[in-house]
């Protein structure tokens, strides 16, 4: 059946049985593609029938459908002329894993982060009305995204303005982890009343045809239904704020979905359709572990097991260290914004449930909540992905840093994350955090240094940012500092003992000289410190002596160590997995100007001032000149000249 479908017009030619066959074939196709490429699986398996119904009822050449988060758009892409291209999804120069206006006119809005669709749909609906146009505007949003403040703000605006648009609530009881909170409890009550339907157009029409008494019966039944509704669902939230509520409806029943969507399309008011779906539907491993298959790498379809060997990553290293720290200090708490597993907090949540807080997709609340905890003497660790920290910038400034509160902000997925593309690249955190007073910014070169920085952050008792990348350590092993065994007489020398200990201690604003050299200063930060060391080893083959500095701190920057090195070599390169504006390179340039260091050649290796597309991290590093070979070639050419 899938071979016959190239667009929505082909879909509309099918009968109900054929559509159900098509749904199964689409699931099999998505499984085949994602098992090879990786991607977002469970959410797409859960939305197949709903997407088919949307494309059958609405004409996306004129009607607007905005997919919240956007990772649930694979089925939509299949139905809009991108069936074959789906095999390239999330690969370099292939389809994006999220809606892209540059790919198709049916992708009417780019979405990569949650809780945005209702606001965008409201804007489009108002624009339609102002232009005197007549088409439908639909926002498809998950119940997890509904915990985001922006979604609630938008619902409030739409309901009060009485704007004609449709919100489809795709309720699968999941964000990435299991949903929590008051909104989830409200939806649970609604789910329990699945057979209760506010509107029954078919029944109304039949009764109205009864001679003489038909209309009276309809009015009486409507009044009775309203009374029952108030008894069963007191002051139902969505209707109270101005929406016509339809549902709940089985999100895997195409016939019922099409009926409700068609009914909603005819209403001249805000409508919310409550659709119940099962995340991972049709594939048992994803049904049983929807969080594992939310975003996945390549896997074996038969077993559901990953085809890539799972190694320890920074998130796991963070989680293990936090458990160790919390075991010694009962003031330590952990906060997540619906990313318990992704940020390495699963074991912490099980070991210290009373000190673990999942606030849902609500990053702004997470940071101010952490500020309140810190104000009362607790030590909050808040691991959030870099691209999602963007959503809580005001809270960092207003609620944490102005008051100098000791909140430890752990920026996971910092730097280039690769295949998720523009909306998820963590390239801007160093730049936007650096602008904020009263903040310390660190980035570890390896797991050991991450653990040191977590210890240091607790002792500092001030706002701290620790950024670390997606995945594991670089394939470069840093040598441990060699500590000479002291004889008994030397052991009595306190200064020698103190110097020995300080070699491995973290001191505020102090960089680490990993390798001494005379010709060029190479400064790396975070994961790119390993790149700096690799480049220095490659340059040795050309008799170029490189001094390598692990910056450790972006703020405060180690001005003395860096100034001394640059003054010696007069040639400096910086390497960072951030944007060229506002990060390490910018800081070193400012230092050179402020210290009046003359006759210095500087080159900053960072991502350019543009949004970085999707592709694997090695591919993107090569394209943007951040791989070892490109950096090494630049240095050698500079010396040749």
C-alpha positions as CSV (number, residue, x, y, z in Angstrom):
1,X,0.0,0.0,0.0
2,X,2.9,2.4,0.8
3,X,4.2,2.2,-2.7
4,X,0.9,3.8,-4.0
5,X,1.1,6.8,-1.6
6,X,3.1,9.9,-2.7
7,X,0.9,12.6,-1.3
8,X,-2.3,13.3,0.6
9,X,-4.5,13.0,-2.6
10,X,-3.4,9.4,-2.9
11,X,-4.3,8.8,0.7
12,X,-7.8,10.2,0.2
13,X,-8.5,7.5,-2.4
14,X,-8.1,4.7,0.1
15,X,-10.9,3.1,2.1
16,X,-10.7,2.6,5.9
17,X,-9.3,-0.9,5.6
18,X,-6.6,0.2,3.2
19,X,-5.7,3.1,5.5
20,X,-5.2,0.6,8.4
21,X,-2.9,-1.5,6.2
22,X,-1.0,1.6,5.2
23,X,-0.6,2.5,8.9
24,X,1.1,-0.8,9.6
25,X,3.3,-0.5,6.5
26,X,4.4,3.0,7.6
27,X,5.4,1.7,11.0
28,X,7.5,-1.0,9.4
29,X,9.2,1.5,7.1
30,X,10.0,3.9,10.0
31,X,11.4,1.0,12.0
32,X,13.6,0.0,9.0
33,X,14.9,3.5,8.6
34,X,15.5,4.4,12.2
35,X,17.1,1.1,13.0
36,X,19.8,2.0,10.5
37,X,20.1,5.8,10.9
38,X,19.0,6.3,14.5
39,X,16.4,8.9,15.3
40,X,13.1,9.5,17.2
41,X,11.2,6.3,17.0
42,X,8.6,5.9,19.8
43,X,6.8,9.2,19.2
44,X,6.5,8.5,15.4
45,X,5.2,5.0,15.9
46,X,2.5,6.5,18.2
47,X,1.3,9.1,15.9
48,X,0.8,7.2,12.6
49,X,-3.1,7.0,12.6
50,X,-3.4,10.6,13.8
51,X,-1.1,11.9,11.0
52,X,-3.1,9.9,8.4
53,X,-6.3,11.4,9.7
54,X,-4.9,14.9,9.6
55,X,-3.7,14.6,6.1
56,X,-7.1,13.1,5.0
57,X,-9.2,15.9,6.6
58,X,-7.0,18.9,6.0
59,X,-5.4,20.2,2.8
60,X,-1.9,21.1,3.7
61,X,-1.4,23.1,0.6
62,X,-3.4,25.8,2.3
63,X,-4.2,24.6,5.9
64,X,-1.4,25.0,8.4
65,X,-0.3,22.2,10.8
66,X,2.4,23.0,13.3
67,X,4.0,19.9,14.9
68,X,5.2,20.7,18.5
69,X,8.8,19.6,19.2
70,X,8.8,18.3,15.6
71,X,10.5,15.0,16.2
72,X,7.0,13.4,15.6
73,X,6.9,14.5,11.9
74,X,8.4,11.4,10.2
75,X,4.9,10.2,9.1
76,X,4.1,13.7,7.9
77,X,7.3,13.7,5.8
78,X,6.4,10.4,4.2
79,X,2.9,11.7,3.2
80,X,4.3,14.9,1.7
81,X,6.5,13.6,-1.1
82,X,9.6,12.7,1.0
83,X,9.0,9.0,1.3
84,X,12.3,7.9,-0.4
85,X,14.3,10.8,1.2
86,X,13.3,9.5,4.6
87,X,16.1,7.0,4.2
88,X,18.5,9.9,4.5
89,X,17.0,11.4,7.6
90,X,19.4,13.0,10.1
91,X,22.4,12.4,7.8
92,X,24.6,15.0,6.2
93,X,22.7,16.7,3.4
94,X,19.7,14.4,4.0
95,X,16.3,15.2,5.5
96,X,16.2,17.0,8.9
97,X,14.8,15.1,11.8
98,X,12.4,18.0,12.4
99,X,10.1,20.1,10.2
100,X,12.0,22.4,8.0
101,X,10.3,25.1,5.9
102,X,13.1,24.8,3.4
103,X,12.2,21.2,2.7
104,X,8.5,21.5,2.0
105,X,5.7,24.1,1.9
106,X,3.8,21.7,4.1
107,X,6.3,22.3,6.9
108,X,4.9,25.7,7.7
109,X,7.0,26.3,10.8
110,X,10.4,25.1,12.1
111,X,10.0,23.3,15.4
112,X,12.7,21.6,17.5
113,X,11.9,22.6,21.1
114,X,8.6,21.9,22.9
115,X,5.7,24.0,23.9
116,X,5.9,26.3,20.9
117,X,3.2,25.1,18.5
118,X,0.1,26.8,20.1
119,X,1.8,30.2,20.1
120,X,2.9,29.9,16.5
121,X,-0.5,28.6,15.5
122,X,-2.2,31.5,17.2
123,X,0.0,33.9,15.3
124,X,-0.8,32.2,12.0
125,X,-4.6,32.2,12.8
126,X,-4.6,35.9,13.6
127,X,-2.7,36.7,10.5
128,X,-5.3,34.7,8.5
129,X,-8.1,36.7,10.0
130,X,-6.4,40.0,9.4
131,X,-5.9,39.0,5.8
132,X,-9.5,37.8,5.4
133,X,-8.4,34.4,4.4
134,X,-10.2,31.1,5.2
135,X,-8.2,28.1,6.1
136,X,-7.6,25.9,9.1
137,X,-4.8,26.3,11.6
138,X,-3.8,23.2,13.7
139,X,-1.3,22.8,16.5
140,X,-0.3,19.2,17.4
141,X,1.1,19.2,20.9
142,X,2.0,16.4,23.3
143,X,0.8,16.2,26.9
144,X,4.5,16.5,28.0
145,X,4.9,19.8,26.2
146,X,1.7,21.1,27.9
147,X,3.7,21.4,31.1
148,X,5.7,24.1,29.5
149,X,4.8,27.6,30.6
150,X,4.7,28.9,27.1
151,X,2.1,26.4,26.0
152,X,-0.1,27.4,29.0
153,X,0.3,31.1,28.2
154,X,-0.7,30.4,24.6
155,X,-3.8,28.4,25.7
156,X,-4.8,31.3,27.9
157,X,-4.5,33.7,25.0
158,X,-6.3,31.6,22.4
159,X,-9.2,30.8,24.8
160,X,-9.7,34.4,25.8
161,X,-9.5,35.7,22.3
162,X,-11.9,33.1,20.9
163,X,-9.7,32.7,17.8
164,X,-10.7,29.9,15.4
165,X,-8.1,27.3,15.5
166,X,-7.6,23.7,16.6
167,X,-5.3,22.2,19.2
168,X,-4.7,18.5,19.0
169,X,-3.5,17.2,22.3
170,X,-1.5,14.0,21.6
171,X,-1.7,12.4,25.0
172,X,0.6,9.4,25.4
173,X,1.4,10.1,29.1
174,X,5.1,10.7,28.2
175,X,7.5,13.5,27.7
176,X,10.8,11.7,27.2
177,X,10.4,10.3,30.7
178,X,7.1,9.6,32.3
179,X,5.0,12.8,32.8
180,X,4.5,14.3,36.2
181,X,2.6,17.1,37.9
182,X,-0.9,18.7,38.0
183,X,-1.5,18.8,34.3
184,X,-0.8,15.1,34.0
185,X,-3.3,14.5,36.9
186,X,-6.0,16.5,35.1
187,X,-5.4,14.6,31.9
188,X,-5.6,11.3,33.8
189,X,-9.0,12.2,35.0
190,X,-10.1,12.9,31.4
191,X,-8.6,9.7,30.1
192,X,-10.7,7.8,32.7
193,X,-13.8,9.1,31.1
194,X,-12.9,8.0,27.6
195,X,-16.5,7.1,26.7
196,X,-17.8,10.5,27.7
197,X,-18.1,12.8,24.6
198,X,-19.1,16.4,24.8
199,X,-20.4,16.5,21.3
200,X,-22.3,13.9,19.3
201,X,-23.3,15.4,16.0
202,X,-24.6,12.2,14.5
203,X,-27.0,11.5,17.4
204,X,-28.1,15.1,17.4
205,X,-29.1,15.0,13.8
206,X,-31.1,11.7,14.1
207,X,-33.0,13.0,17.1
208,X,-33.8,16.4,15.5
209,X,-35.6,14.6,12.7
210,X,-38.3,13.2,15.1
211,X,-41.5,15.2,14.4
212,X,-42.7,17.8,16.9
213,X,-40.5,16.7,19.8
214,X,-37.1,16.3,18.2
215,X,-35.7,19.7,19.0
216,X,-37.0,19.6,22.6
217,X,-35.4,16.3,23.2
218,X,-32.1,17.6,21.9
219,X,-32.3,20.6,24.2
220,X,-33.2,18.4,27.2
221,X,-30.4,16.0,26.5
222,X,-27.9,18.8,26.0
223,X,-28.8,20.3,29.4
224,X,-28.6,16.9,31.0
225,X,-25.2,16.2,29.5
226,X,-23.9,19.6,30.7
227,X,-25.1,18.7,34.2
228,X,-23.5,15.3,34.1
229,X,-20.3,16.8,32.8
230,X,-20.1,19.2,35.8
231,X,-20.6,16.2,38.1
232,X,-18.0,14.0,36.4
233,X,-15.4,16.6,35.5
234,X,-15.9,19.7,37.7
235,X,-15.0,22.9,36.0
236,X,-13.1,21.2,33.2
237,X,-10.0,23.2,32.6
238,X,-10.0,23.5,28.8
239,X,-13.7,24.6,28.5
240,X,-13.3,27.0,31.4
241,X,-10.5,28.9,29.6
242,X,-12.5,29.1,26.3
243,X,-12.0,25.9,24.3
244,X,-14.5,23.5,22.9
245,X,-13.3,20.2,24.2
246,X,-13.7,17.1,22.0
247,X,-12.7,13.7,23.3
248,X,-11.0,11.7,24.6
249,X,-10.7,9.7,21.3
250,X,-8.6,6.6,20.5
251,X,-5.6,7.9,18.6
252,X,-5.2,4.6,16.8
253,X,-8.8,4.6,15.4
254,X,-8.6,6.4,12.0
255,X,-12.4,6.5,11.6
256,X,-13.1,8.2,14.9
257,X,-10.2,10.6,14.4
258,X,-11.4,11.7,11.0
259,X,-14.9,12.2,12.4
260,X,-13.7,14.4,15.2
261,X,-11.3,16.3,13.0
262,X,-14.0,17.0,10.5
263,X,-16.4,18.2,13.2
264,X,-13.7,20.5,14.7
265,X,-13.0,21.9,11.3
266,X,-16.6,23.2,11.0
267,X,-16.6,25.0,14.4
268,X,-15.9,28.8,14.5
269,X,-14.2,28.8,17.9
270,X,-11.1,27.4,19.6
271,X,-11.2,23.6,19.7
272,X,-9.1,21.2,21.7
273,X,-9.2,17.5,20.6
274,X,-7.9,15.1,23.2
275,X,-6.3,12.2,21.4
276,X,-5.1,9.1,23.4
277,X,-2.1,7.4,21.8
278,X,0.5,4.8,22.8
279,X,4.1,5.8,22.4
280,X,6.0,3.2,20.4
281,X,2.7,1.6,19.3
282,X,3.2,-1.5,17.1
283,X,6.7,-2.3,18.2
284,X,6.9,-4.1,21.5
285,X,10.4,-3.0,22.6
286,X,9.4,0.7,22.1
287,X,6.0,0.1,23.8
288,X,7.7,-1.3,26.9
289,X,10.6,1.2,26.9
290,X,9.3,4.4,25.3
291,X,11.9,6.5,27.0
292,X,14.7,4.4,25.6
293,X,13.3,4.6,22.1
294,X,12.4,8.3,22.3
295,X,15.7,9.1,20.6
296,X,17.8,6.1,19.7
297,X,20.9,5.2,17.7
298,X,20.9,2.3,15.3
299,X,19.5,-0.9,16.7
300,X,18.6,-4.5,15.9
301,X,14.9,-4.6,15.0
302,X,14.4,-8.2,16.2
303,X,15.8,-7.6,19.7
304,X,15.6,-3.8,20.1
305,X,19.3,-3.8,21.2
306,X,21.7,-1.1,20.1
307,X,24.1,-2.2,17.3
308,X,26.7,0.2,18.8
309,X,28.6,-0.7,21.9
310,X,27.4,1.5,24.7
311,X,30.3,3.2,26.5
312,X,30.4,5.5,29.5
313,X,29.4,9.0,28.6
314,X,29.6,12.4,30.4
315,X,25.9,12.2,31.6
316,X,26.6,8.9,33.3
317,X,29.9,10.1,34.8
318,X,28.0,13.1,36.1
319,X,25.3,11.0,37.6
320,X,27.7,8.6,39.3
321,X,29.7,11.5,40.9
322,X,26.5,13.2,42.1
323,X,25.4,10.0,43.9
324,X,28.8,9.9,45.6
325,X,28.5,13.5,46.6
326,X,24.9,13.2,47.8
327,X,25.9,10.3,50.0
328,X,28.2,12.5,51.9
329,X,26.1,15.7,51.9
330,X,22.4,15.6,52.5
331,X,21.9,19.2,51.3
332,X,22.6,18.1,47.7
333,X,19.5,17.9,45.5
334,X,19.0,17.2,41.8
335,X,16.5,18.9,39.4
336,X,15.6,17.8,35.9
337,X,13.2,19.2,33.3
338,X,11.7,15.9,32.0
339,X,15.1,14.5,31.2
340,X,15.9,12.2,34.1
341,X,17.5,9.4,32.0
342,X,19.1,11.7,29.4
343,X,21.0,13.7,32.0
344,X,22.2,10.7,34.0
345,X,19.9,11.1,37.0
346,X,18.0,7.7,36.9
347,X,20.1,6.1,39.6
348,X,20.1,9.2,41.7
349,X,16.3,9.4,41.6
350,X,16.1,5.8,42.8
351,X,18.7,6.2,45.6
352,X,17.6,9.7,46.8
353,X,13.9,10.0,45.7
354,X,13.2,12.7,48.3
355,X,16.0,14.8,46.9
356,X,15.2,14.4,43.2
357,X,12.7,16.7,41.5
358,X,11.4,16.3,37.9
359,X,9.5,19.6,37.1
360,X,8.5,18.5,33.6
361,X,9.3,20.5,30.5
362,X,9.6,23.8,32.5
363,X,13.2,25.0,32.4
364,X,12.3,28.5,33.7
365,X,10.6,27.1,36.7
366,X,13.5,24.6,37.2
367,X,16.1,27.4,37.6
368,X,14.0,29.6,39.9
369,X,13.0,26.6,41.9
370,X,16.7,25.8,42.3
371,X,17.3,29.4,43.4
372,X,14.7,29.0,46.1
373,X,16.3,25.8,47.3
374,X,19.8,27.5,47.3
375,X,18.5,30.5,49.2
376,X,17.5,28.2,52.0
377,X,20.8,26.4,52.2
378,X,20.4,23.5,49.8
379,X,22.9,22.7,47.1
380,X,21.0,22.2,43.8
381,X,22.5,20.6,40.7
382,X,20.5,21.3,37.6
383,X,21.6,19.3,34.5
384,X,19.8,20.6,31.4
385,X,20.8,20.3,27.8
386,X,22.6,23.3,26.4
387,X,20.0,24.1,23.8
388,X,17.3,24.0,26.5
389,X,19.2,26.3,28.9
390,X,18.5,29.0,26.4
391,X,14.9,28.9,27.6
392,X,15.8,30.0,31.1
393,X,18.2,32.8,30.5
394,X,16.3,35.4,32.5
395,X,16.0,33.2,35.5
396,X,19.8,32.7,35.5
397,X,20.3,36.4,35.6
398,X,17.4,37.6,37.7
399,X,16.9,34.8,40.2
400,X,20.4,33.2,40.6
401,X,23.3,35.5,39.7
402,X,22.0,38.8,41.0
403,X,21.6,37.2,44.4
404,X,24.8,35.2,44.0
405,X,23.0,31.9,44.9
406,X,25.0,28.7,44.8
407,X,23.1,26.9,42.0
408,X,25.3,24.5,40.0
409,X,24.1,24.6,36.4
410,X,25.3,21.5,34.5
411,X,25.1,22.1,30.8
412,X,24.8,18.7,29.2
413,X,25.0,18.2,25.4
414,X,27.2,21.3,25.1
415,X,28.9,22.0,21.8
416,X,28.1,20.3,18.5
417,X,25.5,17.5,19.0
418,X,25.4,16.4,15.3
419,X,22.4,14.8,13.8
420,X,19.7,16.7,15.6
421,X,20.8,19.8,13.8
422,X,20.2,23.5,14.2
423,X,17.7,23.6,17.1
424,X,19.7,21.3,19.3
425,X,23.3,22.4,18.7
426,X,24.7,23.5,22.1
427,X,27.0,26.1,20.7
428,X,25.9,29.3,22.4
429,X,26.0,28.6,26.1
430,X,29.6,29.9,26.7
431,X,28.7,33.1,24.9
432,X,25.4,33.8,26.7
433,X,26.6,32.7,30.2
434,X,29.8,34.7,29.9
435,X,27.8,38.0,29.7
436,X,26.3,37.4,33.2
437,X,28.1,38.8,36.2
438,X,28.7,36.7,39.4
439,X,29.1,33.5,37.4
440,X,31.9,30.9,37.1
441,X,32.1,28.9,33.8
442,X,34.1,25.7,33.6
443,X,34.5,22.9,31.1
444,X,36.3,19.6,31.8
445,X,38.7,17.8,29.5
446,X,37.8,14.4,30.8
447,X,35.6,12.5,33.3
448,X,38.2,13.0,36.1
449,X,38.2,16.7,35.7
450,X,34.4,16.8,35.6
451,X,34.4,15.1,39.0
452,X,36.9,17.7,40.3
453,X,34.8,20.5,39.0
454,X,31.7,19.2,40.8
455,X,33.7,19.1,44.1
456,X,35.0,22.6,43.4
457,X,31.5,24.0,42.6
458,X,30.2,22.9,45.9
459,X,33.1,24.5,47.8
460,X,32.8,27.7,45.8
461,X,29.3,28.5,47.1
462,X,28.4,30.7,44.2
463,X,26.6,30.4,40.8
464,X,28.6,27.9,38.7
465,X,28.2,26.6,35.1
466,X,29.9,23.2,34.2
467,X,29.5,22.4,30.5
468,X,30.2,19.0,29.0
469,X,29.6,17.4,25.6
470,X,27.3,14.6,24.4
471,X,29.0,11.2,24.4
472,X,32.1,10.0,26.0
473,X,35.7,11.1,26.5
474,X,37.9,11.9,23.5
475,X,40.1,9.1,22.2
476,X,43.1,10.7,23.8
477,X,44.4,9.8,27.2
478,X,45.8,12.6,29.3
479,X,48.8,11.5,31.3
480,X,48.5,11.7,35.1
481,X,50.8,14.2,36.8
482,X,53.9,12.4,37.8
483,X,54.4,12.8,41.6
484,X,57.9,11.9,42.7
485,X,58.2,9.7,45.8
486,X,59.7,11.9,48.4
487,X,62.4,10.6,50.8
488,X,61.9,11.0,54.5
489,X,63.9,14.1,54.7
490,X,62.1,15.8,51.8
491,X,58.7,14.8,53.2
492,X,59.4,17.1,56.1
493,X,59.6,20.1,53.7
494,X,56.0,21.6,53.8
495,X,56.5,23.7,50.7
496,X,57.4,20.7,48.5
497,X,54.4,18.7,49.9
498,X,52.1,21.7,49.2
499,X,53.4,22.0,45.6
500,X,52.9,18.3,45.1
501,X,49.3,18.5,46.2
502,X,48.4,21.6,44.2
503,X,49.4,19.9,40.9
504,X,46.1,18.2,40.8
505,X,44.0,20.7,42.6
506,X,41.5,23.0,40.9
507,X,42.0,26.6,41.7
508,X,39.6,29.4,40.7
509,X,40.5,30.8,37.4
510,X,43.7,28.7,37.0
511,X,44.5,27.0,33.6
512,X,46.6,23.9,33.2
513,X,49.8,23.8,31.1
514,X,49.7,20.3,29.6
515,X,52.7,20.7,27.4
516,X,55.4,23.3,27.2
517,X,56.6,24.7,23.8
518,X,58.3,27.7,22.2
519,X,56.7,28.3,18.7
520,X,52.9,28.4,19.1
521,X,50.4,28.5,22.0
522,X,47.4,26.2,21.6
523,X,44.5,26.9,24.0
524,X,41.7,24.4,24.2
525,X,38.7,24.2,26.5
526,X,36.5,21.2,27.4
527,X,36.5,18.3,24.9
528,X,38.6,20.4,22.4
529,X,41.6,20.2,24.8
530,X,42.1,16.7,23.5
531,X,42.1,18.1,19.9
532,X,44.7,20.7,21.1
533,X,47.0,17.9,22.4
534,X,46.6,15.8,19.2
535,X,47.5,18.8,17.0
536,X,50.6,19.5,19.1
537,X,51.7,15.9,18.6
538,X,51.2,16.1,14.9
539,X,53.2,19.4,14.7
540,X,56.2,17.7,16.4
541,X,56.7,15.8,13.1
542,X,57.3,19.2,11.4
543,X,59.5,20.3,14.3
544,X,57.0,22.9,15.5
545,X,57.1,23.2,19.3
546,X,53.6,23.8,20.6
547,X,52.6,24.9,24.2
548,X,49.2,23.4,25.1
549,X,47.0,25.1,27.7
550,X,43.8,23.5,29.1
551,X,41.8,26.7,29.8
552,X,39.5,24.9,32.3
553,X,37.8,28.2,33.1
554,X,36.2,30.5,30.6
555,X,35.3,32.8,33.4
556,X,37.4,33.9,35.1
557,X,40.0,33.4,32.5
558,X,43.6,32.6,33.6
559,X,45.1,35.9,32.3
560,X,48.6,35.3,33.7
561,X,49.2,31.9,32.3
562,X,47.9,32.8,28.9
563,X,49.6,36.2,28.8
564,X,53.0,34.6,29.6
565,X,52.6,32.0,27.0
566,X,51.5,34.3,24.2
567,X,54.2,36.8,25.1
568,X,56.7,34.0,24.6
569,X,55.4,32.4,21.3
570,X,53.7,35.5,19.7
571,X,51.4,33.0,17.9
572,X,48.2,31.6,19.5
573,X,45.3,29.5,18.3
574,X,42.2,28.7,20.3
575,X,40.0,25.6,19.9
576,X,36.5,25.4,21.2
577,X,33.2,23.6,20.4
578,X,31.2,26.8,20.6
579,X,30.5,29.9,18.5
580,X,33.3,32.2,17.3
581,X,31.5,35.1,19.0
582,X,31.7,35.4,22.8
583,X,33.5,32.2,23.7
584,X,37.2,31.3,24.3
585,X,38.6,32.9,21.2
586,X,36.8,36.2,21.9
587,X,38.1,36.2,25.5
588,X,41.7,35.7,24.4
589,X,41.4,38.4,21.8
590,X,40.1,40.8,24.5
591,X,43.0,39.8,26.7
592,X,45.6,40.6,24.0
593,X,44.1,44.0,23.5
594,X,43.6,44.8,27.2
595,X,47.2,43.6,28.1
596,X,48.7,45.5,25.0
597,X,50.5,42.3,23.8
598,X,52.1,43.4,20.6
599,X,52.9,41.6,17.3
600,X,50.7,38.6,18.1
601,X,49.2,36.3,15.4
602,X,45.9,34.8,16.5
603,X,43.5,32.3,14.9
604,X,40.3,31.1,16.6
605,X,38.9,27.7,15.6
606,X,35.2,27.7,16.5
607,X,31.8,27.4,14.7
608,X,31.0,30.4,12.6
609,X,28.2,32.9,13.2
610,X,25.5,30.8,11.5
611,X,23.1,28.0,12.5
612,X,24.9,24.7,12.1
613,X,23.1,22.0,10.1
614,X,22.7,18.4,10.9
615,X,25.3,15.6,10.3
616,X,27.6,13.6,12.4
617,X,30.0,15.5,14.6
618,X,33.2,14.3,12.8
619,X,31.6,15.4,9.5
620,X,30.7,18.8,10.8
621,X,34.1,19.3,12.4
622,X,35.7,18.6,9.1
623,X,33.4,21.0,7.2
624,X,34.0,23.8,9.7
625,X,37.7,23.2,10.0
626,X,37.7,22.0,13.6
627,X,39.4,18.6,12.9
628,X,43.0,18.0,13.8
629,X,44.2,17.9,10.2
630,X,42.7,21.2,9.3
631,X,44.1,22.9,12.4
632,X,47.5,21.3,11.9
633,X,47.6,22.4,8.2
634,X,46.8,26.0,9.2
635,X,49.7,26.1,11.7
636,X,52.2,24.5,9.3
637,X,51.2,26.9,6.5
638,X,51.6,29.9,8.8
639,X,55.1,28.8,9.6
640,X,56.0,28.2,6.0
641,X,54.9,31.7,5.2
